[in-house]
């Protein structure tokens, strides 16, 4: 089909990329419980995700012959499907192992955004080339050609090109591929991170992660991640109530799958996702800039090792022994509020950013055990749970030292990291502590 409509062309490229992606995903193994016909025994077997009758894997050239509508799609687009699918599959398995969930499945046109990836050919006449057109604007040109067997009569060369105009916020460096998200209207350049330029300052800092203040430093500085505004939260809750009403209406009219046919529900979901994406983008920008600032200013960064997954886990129900079928009060609502606050401050993302940025900058990041960091007085070393009178007030009952509780904890984290000589493993720290105790005991004897 020949058309100049950009919407149809982009939908065609996205559909072709998703179709080839799902062909690779169909051969992934999935363990299923199958009953043997003869012995009637139920055993676990590995069945392809696409079913037992899935077709064998073929190359891109054969896939073009099997699906003629894939014939004119550029090879850099089709060749990217296998690598992207492979990376996404193993990342999904790791995410399932750590956080739970299901085995990664196929890409759906209704659920997943219209999306494709195109490799960049290094030659000047290659695919996915970027050209700057203004101070904040540019254009990505993707070219392709129609194979000889699919050309019209009398056409010696049938080449086509797609020009995607983009707005950029920073200079475009050397990249390997571009990922086009046609649904959200975004384009991402994939390139290797640059080393962080910095000069040695000789400064050290301890960081304490909290709910009221995202980060509290040992230098008595508080860093807070931007939270959604009141207007955004009101609009978000209004859309959630609207979505709940649309779900009930669709369930009555058509059952469980009827919600995918409602255009009004899709518009509501799109509005909800737009608000959430705007909030996430602000937080990602703050994390990127804050972690870069910390890495540039400090040569040594100390943090406490926290099991965020266990800390944000919901409370288990507490059955009532005297009244079967009923449950006792377990503070579930209060704990759910704490969980939301922990996840909203993005503790894990901050740690991951600091881990790879300290490697790029050549600085050190040390994690220490977190026990009693908020109870120990940084001045005299007295440990008591009553020292922390409230969330923000720390008052030592031994020496009378009074300060902010988060700042006191950050100073204890830094002292503990320096006392352990920067060892990253808590078990190794405990082994050294036990060795010191044994050695001191022998000296006393």
VEXDREN-2710 file (C-alpha; in Angstrom, 1 decimal):
% VEXDREN-2710
k/r/px/py/pz
1/UNK/0.0/0.0/0.0
2/UNK/1.3/3.5/-0.9
3/UNK/0.4/6.4/1.4
4/UNK/1.8/9.7/2.6
5/UNK/-0.2/9.6/5.8
6/UNK/2.4/9.7/8.7
7/UNK/-0.1/8.1/11.1
8/UNK/-0.5/5.0/8.9
9/UNK/3.2/4.7/8.3
10/UNK/4.1/4.9/12.0
11/UNK/1.4/2.4/12.9
12/UNK/2.7/0.1/10.2
13/UNK/6.3/0.3/11.6
14/UNK/5.1/-0.2/15.2
15/UNK/2.9/-3.1/14.3
16/UNK/5.7/-4.8/12.3
17/UNK/8.2/-4.3/15.1
18/UNK/5.7/-5.7/17.7
19/UNK/4.8/-8.7/15.4
20/UNK/8.5/-9.6/15.0
21/UNK/9.1/-9.1/18.7
22/UNK/6.2/-11.5/19.6
23/UNK/7.6/-14.1/17.2
24/UNK/10.8/-14.1/19.2
25/UNK/8.9/-14.1/22.5
26/UNK/6.8/-17.1/21.4
27/UNK/9.8/-19.5/21.7
28/UNK/10.5/-18.7/25.3
29/UNK/10.0/-21.7/27.6
30/UNK/7.3/-21.6/30.3
31/UNK/6.8/-24.3/32.9
32/UNK/3.4/-25.8/32.9
33/UNK/1.7/-28.7/34.7
34/UNK/0.8/-31.4/32.2
35/UNK/-1.0/-34.7/32.7
36/UNK/0.4/-37.8/31.0
37/UNK/-2.2/-39.6/29.0
38/UNK/-1.0/-43.1/29.8
39/UNK/0.2/-42.9/33.4
40/UNK/-2.2/-40.1/34.4
41/UNK/0.7/-38.5/36.3
42/UNK/1.0/-34.7/36.4
43/UNK/4.5/-33.5/35.6
44/UNK/6.1/-30.1/35.0
45/UNK/7.3/-29.6/31.4
46/UNK/8.7/-26.6/29.5
47/UNK/6.2/-25.5/26.9
48/UNK/6.9/-22.6/24.5
49/UNK/5.1/-19.4/25.4
50/UNK/3.4/-19.4/22.1
51/UNK/2.0/-22.9/22.6
52/UNK/3.1/-26.4/21.5
53/UNK/2.2/-25.7/17.9
54/UNK/4.4/-22.6/17.5
55/UNK/6.3/-22.3/14.3
56/UNK/10.1/-22.7/14.4
57/UNK/12.3/-19.6/14.6
58/UNK/13.2/-18.1/11.3
59/UNK/15.5/-15.3/10.1
60/UNK/14.3/-11.8/9.2
61/UNK/14.6/-12.6/5.5
62/UNK/12.3/-15.6/5.9
63/UNK/9.9/-13.6/8.1
64/UNK/9.5/-11.1/5.3
65/UNK/8.4/-13.9/2.9
66/UNK/6.0/-15.4/5.4
67/UNK/4.5/-12.0/6.3
68/UNK/4.5/-9.9/3.1
69/UNK/3.5/-6.7/4.9
70/UNK/6.9/-6.8/6.7
71/UNK/8.8/-6.8/3.4
72/UNK/9.6/-3.1/3.2
73/UNK/10.3/-2.5/6.9
74/UNK/14.0/-1.5/7.2
75/UNK/16.3/-4.2/8.4
76/UNK/17.7/-2.1/11.4
77/UNK/14.1/-2.1/12.8
78/UNK/13.5/-5.8/12.4
79/UNK/17.0/-6.8/13.6
80/UNK/16.5/-4.8/16.8
81/UNK/13.6/-7.0/17.9
82/UNK/15.7/-10.0/18.9
83/UNK/18.1/-8.1/21.2
84/UNK/15.4/-6.0/22.8
85/UNK/13.2/-9.1/23.5
86/UNK/16.2/-10.9/24.9
87/UNK/17.1/-8.1/27.3
88/UNK/13.4/-7.6/28.3
89/UNK/12.9/-11.3/28.9
90/UNK/15.8/-11.8/31.4
91/UNK/15.1/-8.5/33.1
92/UNK/11.5/-9.6/33.6
93/UNK/12.7/-12.9/35.1
94/UNK/15.0/-11.1/37.5
95/UNK/12.2/-8.7/38.4
96/UNK/9.8/-11.7/39.0
97/UNK/12.4/-13.4/41.2
98/UNK/13.0/-10.3/43.4
99/UNK/9.6/-8.6/43.5
100/UNK/7.3/-11.3/42.4
101/UNK/4.8/-11.2/39.6
102/UNK/4.2/-13.2/36.4
103/UNK/6.4/-14.4/33.6
104/UNK/6.8/-11.7/30.9
105/UNK/4.3/-12.1/28.1
106/UNK/3.6/-10.8/24.6
107/UNK/3.3/-7.1/23.7
108/UNK/-0.3/-6.1/23.1
109/UNK/-1.4/-3.3/20.9
110/UNK/-4.2/-2.3/23.3
111/UNK/-2.1/-2.4/26.5
112/UNK/1.5/-1.6/25.4
113/UNK/2.2/1.7/23.6
114/UNK/3.0/1.8/19.9
115/UNK/6.7/1.5/19.9
116/UNK/9.7/0.4/17.8
117/UNK/13.5/0.5/18.0
118/UNK/15.8/1.3/15.1
119/UNK/19.6/0.7/15.0
120/UNK/21.7/3.5/13.8
121/UNK/23.9/2.6/10.8
122/UNK/27.3/4.3/11.2
123/UNK/27.5/5.2/7.5
124/UNK/26.2/8.6/6.4
125/UNK/23.6/7.0/4.2
126/UNK/22.4/4.7/6.9
127/UNK/19.2/4.5/9.0
128/UNK/18.1/6.6/12.0
129/UNK/20.3/9.6/11.4
130/UNK/19.9/12.7/13.5
131/UNK/20.3/16.2/12.1
132/UNK/20.1/19.4/14.1
133/UNK/17.7/22.0/12.7
134/UNK/17.7/24.6/15.5
135/UNK/18.8/25.5/19.0
136/UNK/16.3/23.1/20.6
137/UNK/15.0/21.2/17.6
138/UNK/16.2/18.4/15.4
139/UNK/15.0/15.7/13.0
140/UNK/15.6/12.0/12.9
141/UNK/15.5/10.6/9.4
142/UNK/14.8/6.9/9.0
143/UNK/15.2/5.5/5.4
144/UNK/14.3/2.3/3.8
145/UNK/14.0/0.7/0.4
146/UNK/11.4/-1.6/-1.3
147/UNK/12.9/-5.0/-2.3
148/UNK/13.1/-5.6/-6.0
149/UNK/10.4/-8.3/-6.0
150/UNK/7.9/-5.9/-4.5
151/UNK/8.5/-2.9/-6.7
152/UNK/6.2/-1.6/-9.4
153/UNK/6.9/-2.1/-13.0
154/UNK/9.4/0.4/-14.4
155/UNK/10.8/1.4/-11.0
156/UNK/14.6/0.9/-10.8
157/UNK/14.9/2.2/-7.2
158/UNK/12.1/2.6/-4.7
159/UNK/13.4/4.3/-1.5
160/UNK/11.4/6.0/1.1
161/UNK/12.2/8.1/4.2
162/UNK/10.5/9.2/7.4
163/UNK/11.4/12.5/9.1
164/UNK/10.5/12.6/12.8
165/UNK/10.9/16.2/14.2
166/UNK/12.0/16.2/17.9
167/UNK/12.6/18.8/20.6
168/UNK/15.8/18.2/22.5
169/UNK/16.9/19.6/25.9
170/UNK/20.6/18.8/25.6
171/UNK/23.2/18.2/22.8
172/UNK/22.8/14.7/21.1
173/UNK/25.9/12.6/21.6
174/UNK/27.0/9.5/19.7
175/UNK/24.2/7.0/19.9
176/UNK/23.6/3.4/18.9
177/UNK/19.8/3.3/18.4
178/UNK/16.7/5.3/18.8
179/UNK/13.5/4.1/20.5
180/UNK/10.3/5.7/19.2
181/UNK/7.3/5.7/21.4
182/UNK/4.5/6.9/19.1
183/UNK/1.8/6.7/21.7
184/UNK/3.5/9.1/24.2
185/UNK/5.2/11.1/21.5
186/UNK/8.8/10.6/22.8
187/UNK/12.0/9.5/21.2
188/UNK/15.0/8.2/23.2
189/UNK/18.6/8.0/22.0
190/UNK/20.6/5.1/23.5
191/UNK/24.2/5.8/24.2
192/UNK/26.9/4.9/26.7
193/UNK/27.1/7.2/29.8
194/UNK/30.0/9.6/30.0
195/UNK/32.4/9.7/32.9
196/UNK/31.5/12.4/35.4
197/UNK/34.1/15.2/35.4
198/UNK/35.1/16.3/38.9
199/UNK/38.0/17.3/41.0
200/UNK/39.0/15.7/44.3
201/UNK/37.6/17.7/47.2
202/UNK/38.6/15.5/50.1
203/UNK/35.1/15.8/51.6
204/UNK/33.0/13.0/53.1
205/UNK/29.3/12.8/53.8
206/UNK/26.8/10.4/55.4
207/UNK/23.3/10.1/54.0
208/UNK/20.2/9.1/56.0
209/UNK/17.1/8.3/54.0
210/UNK/13.8/9.2/55.5
211/UNK/10.1/9.8/54.8
212/UNK/9.8/13.5/55.9
213/UNK/13.1/14.4/54.3
214/UNK/14.2/12.2/51.5
215/UNK/17.9/12.7/52.3
216/UNK/19.6/14.2/55.4
217/UNK/23.3/14.7/55.2
218/UNK/25.9/14.8/58.0
219/UNK/26.5/18.5/57.0
220/UNK/23.0/19.4/58.3
221/UNK/21.5/19.7/54.8
222/UNK/18.1/18.3/53.9
223/UNK/17.2/17.3/50.3
224/UNK/13.6/16.7/49.5
225/UNK/12.2/15.0/46.4
226/UNK/9.4/16.9/44.7
227/UNK/6.0/15.4/45.6
228/UNK/2.8/15.9/43.5
229/UNK/0.8/19.0/44.1
230/UNK/-2.6/19.2/45.8
231/UNK/-4.2/20.0/42.4
232/UNK/-2.6/16.9/40.8
233/UNK/-3.6/14.6/43.6
234/UNK/-7.2/15.9/43.5
235/UNK/-7.4/15.4/39.7
236/UNK/-5.8/11.9/40.0
237/UNK/-8.3/10.8/42.7
238/UNK/-11.2/12.2/40.6
239/UNK/-10.1/10.2/37.6
240/UNK/-9.7/7.1/39.7
241/UNK/-13.3/7.4/40.9
242/UNK/-14.4/8.0/37.3
243/UNK/-12.5/4.8/36.2
244/UNK/-14.2/2.8/38.9
245/UNK/-17.6/3.8/37.7
246/UNK/-16.7/3.0/34.1
247/UNK/-15.5/-0.5/35.2
248/UNK/-18.8/-1.2/36.9
249/UNK/-20.7/-0.1/33.8
250/UNK/-18.7/-2.2/31.5
251/UNK/-18.9/-5.2/33.7
252/UNK/-22.6/-5.0/33.6
253/UNK/-22.8/-4.5/29.9
254/UNK/-20.2/-7.0/28.6
255/UNK/-18.3/-8.8/31.2
256/UNK/-14.6/-8.7/32.1
257/UNK/-13.2/-7.9/28.7
258/UNK/-15.7/-5.2/27.9
259/UNK/-13.5/-2.5/29.4
260/UNK/-11.0/-2.8/26.5
261/UNK/-13.8/-1.7/24.1
262/UNK/-14.8/1.5/25.9
263/UNK/-13.3/4.6/24.4
264/UNK/-14.2/6.7/27.3
265/UNK/-12.3/4.3/29.7
266/UNK/-9.2/4.5/27.4
267/UNK/-9.3/8.3/27.6
268/UNK/-9.6/8.2/31.4
269/UNK/-6.6/5.8/31.6
270/UNK/-4.6/8.0/29.3
271/UNK/-5.3/11.0/31.5
272/UNK/-4.3/9.0/34.7
273/UNK/-1.1/7.8/33.0
274/UNK/-0.3/11.4/31.9
275/UNK/-0.5/12.7/35.4
276/UNK/1.6/9.8/36.8
277/UNK/4.2/10.2/34.0
278/UNK/4.5/13.9/34.8
279/UNK/5.1/13.1/38.5
280/UNK/7.6/10.4/37.7
281/UNK/9.5/12.6/35.3
282/UNK/10.0/15.3/38.0
283/UNK/11.2/12.7/40.5
284/UNK/13.6/11.2/37.9
285/UNK/15.0/14.6/37.1
286/UNK/15.5/15.4/40.8
287/UNK/17.3/12.1/41.5
288/UNK/19.6/12.5/38.5
289/UNK/20.6/16.0/39.4
290/UNK/20.9/15.4/43.2
291/UNK/23.0/12.3/42.8
292/UNK/25.3/14.0/40.3
293/UNK/25.7/16.9/42.7
294/UNK/26.6/14.6/45.6
295/UNK/29.1/12.6/43.5
296/UNK/30.8/15.8/42.3
297/UNK/31.1/17.4/45.8
298/UNK/32.1/14.4/47.9
299/UNK/34.9/11.9/47.5
300/UNK/33.4/9.5/50.1
301/UNK/29.6/8.8/50.5
302/UNK/28.2/6.6/53.2
303/UNK/24.7/5.1/53.3
304/UNK/22.9/2.6/55.5
305/UNK/22.0/-0.8/54.0
306/UNK/18.2/-1.1/54.0
307/UNK/15.9/-3.9/52.9
308/UNK/13.4/-1.6/51.2
309/UNK/11.3/-4.5/50.0
310/UNK/10.8/-5.9/53.5
311/UNK/10.3/-2.4/55.0
312/UNK/7.5/-1.6/52.5
313/UNK/5.7/-5.0/52.8
314/UNK/2.1/-4.9/53.9
315/UNK/1.1/-6.2/57.4
316/UNK/-0.1/-9.8/57.6
317/UNK/-3.6/-10.3/58.9
318/UNK/-3.9/-11.2/62.6
319/UNK/-6.7/-13.8/63.2
320/UNK/-8.9/-13.5/66.3
321/UNK/-8.5/-16.8/68.3
322/UNK/-11.7/-16.1/70.2
323/UNK/-13.8/-15.3/67.2
324/UNK/-13.1/-17.5/64.1
325/UNK/-13.4/-15.7/60.8
326/UNK/-12.6/-12.3/62.3
327/UNK/-9.3/-10.5/62.7
328/UNK/-7.7/-8.3/65.3
329/UNK/-6.4/-4.8/64.8
330/UNK/-2.9/-4.9/63.3
331/UNK/-2.3/-1.3/62.2
332/UNK/-2.6/-2.1/58.5
333/UNK/-3.9/1.3/57.5
334/UNK/-1.1/3.1/59.3
335/UNK/1.5/0.8/57.9
336/UNK/0.1/1.2/54.3
337/UNK/0.6/5.0/54.7
338/UNK/4.2/4.4/55.8
339/UNK/4.7/2.1/52.8
340/UNK/3.4/4.7/50.4
341/UNK/5.7/7.3/51.9
342/UNK/8.8/5.0/51.6
343/UNK/8.0/4.2/47.9
344/UNK/7.2/7.9/47.1
345/UNK/10.7/8.9/48.2
346/UNK/12.4/6.4/45.8
347/UNK/15.1/5.1/48.2
348/UNK/16.2/2.3/45.9
349/UNK/16.4/4.5/42.8
350/UNK/18.7/6.9/44.7
351/UNK/21.0/4.1/45.8
352/UNK/21.2/2.7/42.3
353/UNK/22.0/6.1/40.8
354/UNK/24.7/6.6/43.3
355/UNK/26.2/3.2/42.7
356/UNK/26.8/3.6/39.0
357/UNK/27.7/7.3/39.2
358/UNK/30.4/6.8/41.8
359/UNK/31.9/4.2/39.5
360/UNK/31.9/6.7/36.6
361/UNK/33.4/9.4/38.8
362/UNK/36.0/7.1/40.5
363/UNK/34.7/7.9/44.0
364/UNK/33.5/5.5/46.8
365/UNK/30.1/4.6/48.0
366/UNK/30.0/2.5/51.3
367/UNK/26.9/0.8/52.8
368/UNK/26.9/0.0/56.5
369/UNK/24.5/-1.8/58.8
370/UNK/21.5/0.3/59.8
371/UNK/20.9/-0.9/63.3
372/UNK/20.8/1.7/66.1
373/UNK/21.9/4.6/63.9
374/UNK/18.9/6.6/65.0
375/UNK/19.4/5.7/68.8
376/UNK/23.1/6.3/69.3
377/UNK/24.3/9.8/70.4
378/UNK/26.9/11.0/68.0
379/UNK/28.7/13.0/70.7
380/UNK/29.0/10.5/73.6
381/UNK/28.0/7.2/72.0
382/UNK/25.2/6.5/74.4
383/UNK/22.5/4.2/72.9
384/UNK/19.0/4.3/74.2
385/UNK/15.6/4.0/72.3
386/UNK/14.3/6.9/74.4
387/UNK/17.0/9.2/73.0
388/UNK/14.8/9.8/69.9
389/UNK/11.8/11.7/71.4
390/UNK/10.0/12.2/68.1
391/UNK/10.6/11.9/64.4
392/UNK/12.7/15.1/64.2
393/UNK/14.0/15.5/67.8
394/UNK/17.0/13.7/69.2
395/UNK/17.8/14.3/72.9
396/UNK/20.5/12.3/74.5
397/UNK/19.6/11.3/78.1
398/UNK/23.3/10.9/79.0
399/UNK/25.1/14.1/77.9
400/UNK/22.0/16.2/77.0
401/UNK/23.0/16.6/73.3
402/UNK/20.0/17.8/71.3
403/UNK/19.8/17.9/67.5
404/UNK/17.8/16.8/64.5
405/UNK/17.3/13.0/64.6
406/UNK/18.0/12.5/60.8
407/UNK/21.2/14.6/61.0
408/UNK/22.4/12.6/64.0
409/UNK/21.8/9.4/62.2
410/UNK/23.7/10.6/59.1
411/UNK/26.7/11.4/61.3
412/UNK/26.5/7.9/62.9
413/UNK/26.4/6.4/59.4
414/UNK/29.5/8.3/58.3
415/UNK/31.4/7.4/61.5
416/UNK/30.4/3.7/61.1
417/UNK/31.6/3.7/57.5
418/UNK/34.9/5.2/58.5
419/UNK/35.3/2.8/61.4
420/UNK/34.8/-0.2/59.2
421/UNK/37.5/1.0/56.7
422/UNK/34.9/1.3/54.0
423/UNK/33.9/-2.4/53.8
424/UNK/30.8/-2.9/51.8
425/UNK/29.7/-6.2/53.3
426/UNK/27.9/-6.1/56.6
427/UNK/28.8/-9.8/57.3
428/UNK/32.5/-8.9/56.9
429/UNK/32.1/-6.0/59.3
430/UNK/30.6/-8.3/61.9
431/UNK/33.4/-10.9/61.4
432/UNK/36.0/-8.2/62.0
433/UNK/34.1/-6.9/65.1
434/UNK/34.0/-10.5/66.5
435/UNK/37.7/-10.9/65.8
436/UNK/38.5/-7.7/67.6
437/UNK/36.5/-8.9/70.6
438/UNK/38.3/-12.2/70.7
439/UNK/41.7/-10.6/70.4
440/UNK/40.9/-8.1/73.2
441/UNK/39.8/-11.0/75.4
442/UNK/43.1/-12.8/74.9
443/UNK/45.1/-9.7/75.7
444/UNK/43.1/-9.3/79.0
445/UNK/44.0/-12.8/79.9
END
